[in-house]
Amino acid sequence: MRAPRLVLAKPGLDGHDRGIKVIAMALRDAGSEVIYLGLRASPAQIAAAAAAEDADAVGISVLSGAHLPLAGQVLQALRAAGVSAPLAVGGTIPPGDADALRRLGVAEVFPVGTPLPDAVRGMLALTGAEAAAL
Amino acid sequence: MTAPPGDGEPPVTTDSGIPVAPVYTAADLAGGLEALQERLGQPGQPPFTRGPYASMYRGQLWTMRQFAGFGSPEETNARFRFLLGQGQTALSVAFDLPTQLGYDSGHDMARGEVGRVGVAIDTADDMADLFAGLPLDKLSVNFTINATAPIILATFLVAAERQGVRPDALTGTLQNDILKEFLARKAYVFPPAPSMRLTADVVEYASGTLPRFNPISVTGYHAREAGCSAVQELGLTMASAIAYCQVLTARGLAFDRFAPRLSFHFATTLDLFEEVAKLRAARRLWHSIATERFGASDPASARLRFFSGNSGTTMTSQQPLNNLIRSTVQCLGAVLGGAQSIHVMGYDEAFEIPSEEAVTLSLRTQQIIALETGVTRTADPLAGSFFVEHLTDEMEARAREVLAEVEDLGGAVAAIERGVPQRWITEEAYRTEQRLASGELPKVGVNVHVTSEETREMELFQPGPGVEERQVDRTRRRCAARDASAWSQAMRRLEQDTAGGANVMPALVAAARAGATVGEMSEVFRRAFGEFREPSPW
C-alpha cells in the first residue's frame, strides 16, 4: 500500500505557520507524503494541487478568524476540480464554528490546543491509514 | 560548573538547553568579581549590561503599551480612549492583514479580512480618523507594520500635519523590521533586497526629520513565537541589526547618526532567570557590536533599548485564567530585565482578540508590578547573582555562536533568502511540540493537572456587520473626491523615485497628502520589485 498523501496549505493572508509546519513534520515522521503549498495559497491552487498530487486528504490552517469563508471557498474549489478527498481545518476555531464548518462539509476540525498526536492521528484517519507509529 | 546527571536522569537545563547546576557560587563568576564588574559597568554606562539609564525605573517607569486595533478607525479610536482612560501611557496600533500587505479594503485579496486582526487603513484620512482627538505631540505611538511601513509612516505624517504637529515633535516606534517577516511573522510582500532598501529609506529619512521617533524595532519576538529558543532569538536579532546597519552605512550614513534611534523588541517567556539573562546579555552584546564593528563613538549608539512582549505561545486555551499567572511572571521577567516598554498578553489571547476585561487585567498586571511589588526601587536588582551572571555569560556566548553561523551563510539577508534560519525555527518548534506530547515539558492544564472542565466558550472577534462594506465605500468616495491632477502628479513622482533609487519617503508623503491609497502606493512597489515566495521549508 502506498504512503498516505496529504496536501497542506495556508489560504488567506494570515502568516501564522508554526502549527501547520509542525503538523507537516509530524505527518512525515509518521510515514506520509506531505505536499505543503505555503502561505497565501488560493483555493484554486489548493484544489489544483490536490488533484495533481492525487491527495488522500487536504488540510488548511487559519489563525486570523477567517476560517468560515476560506473553508467554504476551498471546498467549492475542490468540488469544482473533481477532488473527493476530505478537508480538515485547523486554527483558532470556536466550538460553534467547528459545527458550522462540519455542516459546510469539512471532515475534521483541529482547534488551537489540540495535542499534536491527536491532530496526526485525525489526519491519518481521514486518509484511511492506520497511525501505527503513534 | 555543571553537575553530571545521575544515572538515567536527563540533564537539568534551561528552556534553551543551557545546563543548570544544583547551586552556583562565587567560583562560577568567570574571572572573579573584578572581571564581572567590567562586564557589567554601571546602569546607564557602557557596556549597559545593567540597563540603558542610570536611574532606571526610579527615574521613569516603563511605558505600558497594550497592542490594540480592530474594525474601522473609529472603533480602534474608541479602544484607544478606553485604554488611556484606564491609565495606559502610550498607544500601539494593530493593522488588519490587507493593510499590512498593501491591499485596499476593496481589493479581492482583502475579502473577509477587513478589520479582522487589526484596524483597516486605506488613506491618510483613515489615519487622521484613527487619532481624532488624540494629540500626537503628546502621545507616543507604536506601529506594528513592516512590508508597508514607509507607506503607513507617510499617512501618519500627514495625519500629524493635519493636527498641526511638526514631525520633530512625534514620538513612538515604527516596527519596520522586514527581516523578521521573512524569518517568522510572514507578512512580507517584496523580495528581501528591495525590502531592505525600503527599510533603510525610512531610517535614513527619520534620521533627518524625526529626531524623537524610533524608525525601526529590530525584533526577535516573532522568531521566538514561531518556535526558536531564547539563544536563537538573541543571535538572530543581532544578525538582523547588523544587516540593517550595513545597508545604512553603505549609503554613507554615519553610524552615530542613526544608531541612537534603533530600538529592539524581545519576547519574555516563562523561564524567568534565562529571560532576564537574555535581556541583560542583549545589551552587552549590542554594545560590543556597535563599538567594535561599527565604531560607535556616541554612547547612545551602543545603548540597547527594548520593548518586551509577553509570549502568546505560552498561553493555553485550556483553563484560560491560568494565563493571568503566566503573564504576570513574564511581565516580571521583562521588568527585571530592564524593559523600556511592555505589552502583557490578554488571558484570552490563545483564542480571541482580547476582550475589554482581559486587556484591563493586562494593564493592571503591569500597574501592580510597578506600584505594589517594590521591584522598581533599584536598578538591575539581580546583578551579582551567581546564577544570573553565569546565565548572562552563557547567553552571550551562545548567541554569538548563532550569529557566527548566520554570518557563515553570508549574513542575515543571504541566510534568509536560502531559508536556513526559517528551518532552524521550525525544527525547534517541532522539538518543543514533541516534548509537550511526551510530557517531558510540563504544561499545566495541557499535559499535567488536566481537568475535564468544558473548554470555555470562545467569542472570536468578528468585525461589526458592514465594517468591510462601509470601509470600501468610504475609500471609494474619498478617491472620487480627490484632486485628480495632484494625485497623478504625486503618483508619477513616486514611480520615478522608486525606479530611480531616490529615498521614497518624500514622494510617499506627497502621495499620501494627495489622497493616494495604501493599495495604490503598494502597487507602485509591487510593479517595481515583484513579490517574494518563501523557499520550501524542507
Contacts between the chains, C-beta under 8 A, distances in Angstrom:
chain1	res1	chain2	res2	distance
A	12	B	97	7.7
A	12	B	112	7.5
A	12	B	113	6.6
A	13	B	97	3.8
A	13	B	98	6.9
A	13	B	100	7.8
A	13	B	101	5.7
A	13	B	109	6.7
A	13	B	110	8.0
A	13	B	113	5.5
A	13	B	187	8.0
A	14	B	97	6.5
A	14	B	117	7.6
A	15	B	181	7.9
A	15	B	185	6.0
A	15	B	186	2.8
A	15	B	187	5.4
A	16	B	186	7.6
A	17	B	186	6.1
A	17	B	226	7.7
A	18	B	225	7.5
A	18	B	226	5.0
A	18	B	227	5.5
A	18	B	313	7.6
A	18	B	426	7.6
A	18	B	429	5.2
A	21	B	426	4.7
A	21	B	429	7.0
A	21	B	430	7.7
A	21	B	537	6.0
A	22	B	227	7.7
A	22	B	426	7.2
A	22	B	429	5.4
A	22	B	430	5.1
A	22	B	433	5.1
A	24	B	537	7.9
A	25	B	426	7.1
A	25	B	427	7.9
A	25	B	430	4.7
A	26	B	430	7.1
A	26	B	433	7.4
A	26	B	434	8.0
A	36	B	536	7.5
A	36	B	537	6.9
A	36	B	538	7.7
A	38	B	533	7.3
A	38	B	534	5.7
A	38	B	536	7.9
A	39	B	186	5.8
A	39	B	534	6.7
A	64	B	97	6.4
A	64	B	113	6.6
A	64	B	116	5.8
A	64	B	117	5.3
A	65	B	116	5.4
A	65	B	117	7.0
A	65	B	460	5.4
A	65	B	461	6.4
A	65	B	462	7.3
A	66	B	112	4.8
A	66	B	113	5.8
A	66	B	116	6.3
A	69	B	111	7.5
A	69	B	112	4.3
A	70	B	112	7.1
A	92	B	350	8.0
A	92	B	351	5.4
A	92	B	352	7.5
A	92	B	458	8.0
A	92	B	460	6.5
A	94	B	351	7.0
A	94	B	457	7.2
A	94	B	458	4.0
A	94	B	459	7.2
A	94	B	460	5.1
A	95	B	455	6.9
A	95	B	457	6.8
A	95	B	458	7.3
A	96	B	457	7.8
A	97	B	460	7.0
A	111	B	317	7.3
A	111	B	351	7.9
A	112	B	317	5.3
A	112	B	350	5.9
A	112	B	351	6.0
A	113	B	316	6.5
A	113	B	317	3.9
A	113	B	318	5.8
A	113	B	350	7.1
A	113	B	446	7.4
A	113	B	455	7.5
A	115	B	436	7.7
A	115	B	437	6.1
A	115	B	446	7.8
A	115	B	447	7.8
A	116	B	433	4.7
A	116	B	434	7.3
A	116	B	436	7.2
A	116	B	437	4.8
A	117	B	437	5.4
